[in-house]
């Protein structure tokens, strides 16, 4: 489905009936990342997947796509569907967007799943890495996306999931240069939302990879303890929905079924 928002095209998909669950993809991904997840849940839930700004078939809005900008897009889609409350499932950057939506429009959110994501802001080192990434991607976007995707998997899993990695790289290569840069800039300046996670009284959970190369598992453990959020850990890297597909589906089903 297509929504016109501030003069640009927003692409989103809807499947199933029941309580709304919004699936938010990560950086360099798009709504296609949920192609094996949504059929599993659409029998019980109304599943909405959205191409965030500059990703998939959704166009760019500006040079920087803040997490707040992306959250406003999610709100616009919910309004288009006349949905007043939804569960959010956000992978990596999608988790940052989910937290921004919770921050700005708490009444819209009935529950939160952070999948390989965090409420912490970027560290100074991480910000420098994103700036370097922007310089690299300007020189060779395809080489950057290819390297970035492979590095999301636990090292032990890169050969095992080589076909899946190539498929994800193919989808990532569709992301425009501006879409990549705008998202990197937006993630770099995102807010500390630990207080938002801590104060949210609705159902919430963190799914974390024990060998995540880009988001330290120890950080998620600390976050869960400090901000009173249940944590489920998986053996694998940043791509839990691929590396631990069956365990992830069952864990998410178990979480959603309680509410």
HULINJO-V825476 format. One line per field, one symbol per residue. ss: DSSP state (H for helix, E for strand, L for the rest). psi: psi as a letter, one per 30 degrees, with the letter a starting at -180 (. if undefined). burial: # if it has 9 or more other C-alpha atoms within 8 Angstrom, else .. A space follows every 50 residues. Layout:
# HULINJO-V825476
ss->???
psi->???
burial->???
This chain:
# HULINJO-V825476
ss->LEEEELLEEEEEEEELLLEEEEEELLLLLLHHHHLLLHHHHLLLEEEEEE LLLLLLLLLLLLLLLLHHHHHHHHHHHHHHLLLLLEEEEEELHHHHHHHH HHHHLHHHEEEEEEELLLLLLLLHHHHHHHHHHHHHHHHLHHHHHHHHHH LLLLHHHLLLLHHHHHHHHHHHLLLLHHHHHHHHHHHHLLLLLHHHHHHL LLEEEEEEELLLLLLLHHHHHHHHHHLLLEEEEELLLLLHHHHLHHHHHH HHHHHHHLL
psi->lkkkjhglkkklkkkllakkkkkjlakgaafffgffeefeffffljkkkk jlkglbgklkfaekjlfeeeeeeeeeeeeeghkfklkkjkkceeeeeeee eeeeieffkflkjjjhllfklkleeeeeeeeeeeeefeeieeeeeeeeee ffkkeffeeeheeeeeeeeeeeffkleeeeeeeeeeeeglljgeeeeefk flkllkkkkfhkffjkeeeeeeeeeeghkkkkkkjabfhefefheeeeee eeeeeeff.
burial->..#.#..##########.#############.##...#..##.####### ##########...#####.##########...#.################ ###....############.##...##..##.##.##...#..###..## ####..##..#...#..##.###.################..##.###.. ...##########.###..##.##..#.#.#..#.#####..###..##. ..#.#....
